[in-house]
Amino acid sequence: MAGAGGGGNDVQWCFSQVKGAIDDDVAEADIISTVEFNHSGELLATGDKGGRVVIFQQELESKNQPLCRGEYNVYSTFQSHEPEFDYLKSLEIEEKINKIRWLPQKNAAQFLLSTNDKTIKLWKISERDKRPEGYNLKEEDGRYRDPTTVTTLRVPVFHPMDLMVEASPRRVFANAHTYHINSISVNSDCETYLSADDLRINLWNLEITDRSFNIVDIKPANMEELTEVITAAEFHPNQCNTFVYSSSKGTIRLCDMRASALCDQHSKLFEEPEDPSNRSFFSEIISSISDVKFSHSGRYMMTRDYLTVKIWDLNMESRPVETYQVHEYLRSKLCSLYENDCIFDKFECCWNGNDSVVMTGSYNNFFRMFDRGYRQDVTLEASRESSKPRSVLKPRKVCTGGKRKKDEISVDSLDFNKKILHTAWHPQDNIIAVATTNNLYIFQDRL
Amino acid sequence: MSEEIEGRMPSSDEATHKEQQEIDDNVITPEKAEEVKLKARYPHLGAKPGGSDLLRKRLQKGQKFFDSGDYNMAKAKVKNKQQLPAVTPAEKAEITGDHIPTPQDIPQRKPSIVASKLAG
């Protein structure tokens, strides 16, 4: 077991910042449900169960502190989704933000897609730092002047003002999903994106809200025959015709949109053969894939199921090329984890900028990093105790049986209510954002 | 890199492959042991194909049902302080009528202007 590995065996992770309330009484609305860096890493967005989005911006590195990366401070916050009730189906529609995905930046404004269970919205976040002054017919406060008092004409001039960041909904993509949306993914063509629910995947044009193409439909004619649902979907990072979707049975299907309009027939099926003698009641549940992410290179994809992270080579469907155990010690606790529903927790995973390290969360506010090259892994903790500025995080260890060493924690002492489901890695630097239930931690490597 | 499975199974360094097979056959994997535990507590679990039940429950998340009879019974229950028989939770089935809110229980619509504590 390595020391502070992750990103080369010389990376040491330090606490940088923590956002959110300290008190233990967590309001349900404050539960963080998604975390995402934009393509440059300058902006970091979070979504919560209350339907709110908070965007942080990295401060420019100051010349006085060259060895310190900029801090992330609040840039904009807005209410993205509101709770709704579908009266026709007697269905409560939660305002919880399931996913946020940034669009690549094309002009001064920033755009992101945010989605709840039913509706996707395109938000424009723009800055205003000048305002026109010197109107002829209006006073500075907006009141209209008496036209008879106007004796001269002047041209209004732009004057600098305090920076104002405005978020406005530019598109609302509604009424296309019968089931609950679990994923959205922007295509590399920057014109289209997909949205996936439990049984269907739709393709949208970012400009068009009243039409959506269904590209995958796995709903059986008879719902009694339902055996599998879609759990996640993503477009390939540079092949605009390719996307993948994962299932609750642990399979991943790669589809090529050039093959046909409806991609029910997969081009590739990725599935690890199962040893039938090992099969149990829990096998299918723990094989359900909770997240799928392409590597930045597009050569690999990573899947997260309940106990492992798997790396797949797109050229090989028969089995993953790498498998990492996240918390194998939970295998002997599956009965209790089923009873308290934790076995259904959906953990996400992410790649670092050069695809050499992958990260995912666990319980007790632990999160794990696996260095693919150096074959090292480390367990770190996001807690207020290790929150002194620039303090190096100490690796944690779970003791699985027998004598517990000092500083180790036994499996039975783990807090299963403290789960890290959402993590994000800066696209270039070693900066990570880790979400506990209601706090956002930012860690950086020690420079 | 990967953590070893708990010490029920002997290290594979010590046994040859054939011996390992025999040992595997005789020792229950931790997962199967957990299954045995679960079946002991909830004997009716898995009688129907578990996958479909769980999936259907997942697809129906958020669906509310209202029955005026159940609603009135629930109101009467509160008045008489009678206990309804406990429902075993691991059946993983929601009893229609058990979760009917009364007007007093329904939370007021949340004000949209409450800012996130992350922005504080």
Contacts between the chains, C-beta under 8 A, distances in Angstrom:
chain1	res1	chain2	res2	distance
A	19	B	118	4.6
A	20	B	117	5.3
A	20	B	118	5.1
A	20	B	120	8.0
A	21	B	117	4.3
A	21	B	120	7.2
A	29	B	110	6.8
A	29	B	114	7.3
A	29	B	116	8.0
A	30	B	116	6.9
A	30	B	117	5.4
A	30	B	118	7.8
A	32	B	118	7.5
A	46	B	116	8.0
A	46	B	118	6.0
A	48	B	116	6.0
A	48	B	118	7.5
A	50	B	110	7.0
A	50	B	114	7.4
A	50	B	116	7.0
A	52	B	115	7.5
A	52	B	116	4.5
A	54	B	116	5.0
A	54	B	118	4.5
A	54	B	119	4.9
A	74	B	118	7.7
A	74	B	119	4.8
A	77	B	115	6.3
A	77	B	116	5.9
A	77	B	118	7.8
A	77	B	119	4.3
A	79	B	112	4.9
A	79	B	113	7.8
A	82	B	112	6.2
A	83	B	109	7.6
A	83	B	110	7.2
A	89	B	63	7.0
A	90	B	63	5.9
A	90	B	64	4.9
A	90	B	65	6.6
A	90	B	66	7.3
A	91	B	62	5.2
A	91	B	63	5.4
A	91	B	64	7.2
A	92	B	62	4.6
A	92	B	63	7.8
A	92	B	64	5.9
A	93	B	62	6.9
A	94	B	62	6.8
A	117	B	62	7.3
A	179	B	59	5.9
A	180	B	59	7.9
A	180	B	61	6.6
A	180	B	62	7.7
A	198	B	55	8.0
A	198	B	58	6.9
A	198	B	59	5.7
A	199	B	59	7.7
A	223	B	56	7.3
A	224	B	52	7.0
A	226	B	52	5.7
A	226	B	55	5.4
A	226	B	56	6.7
A	226	B	59	7.8
A	227	B	49	7.9
A	227	B	51	5.6
A	227	B	52	6.6
A	227	B	55	7.4
A	228	B	51	7.9
A	228	B	55	7.7
A	229	B	55	5.6
A	229	B	58	6.9
A	229	B	59	7.3
A	248	B	51	7.8
A	248	B	55	6.8
A	277	B	24	7.6
A	278	B	29	6.1
A	278	B	31	7.0
A	280	B	29	7.6
A	280	B	31	4.6
A	280	B	32	5.1
A	280	B	34	7.3
A	280	B	35	4.4
A	281	B	35	4.5
A	281	B	38	6.5
A	281	B	39	7.4
A	281	B	45	7.7
A	281	B	46	5.8
A	281	B	50	6.7
A	282	B	31	5.9
A	282	B	34	6.6
A	282	B	35	6.4
A	283	B	31	7.3
A	284	B	50	7.6
A	284	B	51	5.9
A	285	B	54	7.4
A	323	B	2	7.3
A	324	B	1	6.8
A	324	B	2	6.9
A	325	B	1	7.8
A	325	B	2	4.2
A	325	B	3	5.3
A	328	B	2	6.9
A	328	B	3	4.7
A	328	B	5	6.7
A	329	B	3	6.7
A	329	B	6	7.3
A	331	B	5	7.3
A	331	B	30	4.9
A	331	B	31	5.6
A	331	B	34	7.6
A	332	B	6	6.0
A	332	B	30	3.9
A	332	B	31	8.0
A	332	B	33	7.0
A	332	B	34	6.4
A	333	B	34	7.3
A	334	B	31	6.3
A	334	B	34	4.1
A	334	B	35	7.8
A	334	B	38	7.9
A	335	B	34	4.4
A	335	B	35	7.6
A	335	B	37	4.4
A	335	B	38	4.6
A	335	B	41	7.7
A	338	B	38	6.3
A	338	B	90	7.7
A	339	B	38	7.9
A	339	B	89	7.6
A	339	B	90	6.0
A	370	B	1	7.5
A	375	B	1	5.6
A	376	B	1	7.5
A	377	B	1	5.9
A	400	B	3	7.0
A	400	B	6	5.6
A	401	B	6	5.4
A	401	B	7	6.0
A	402	B	7	7.3
A	438	B	117	7.1
A	440	B	118	5.9
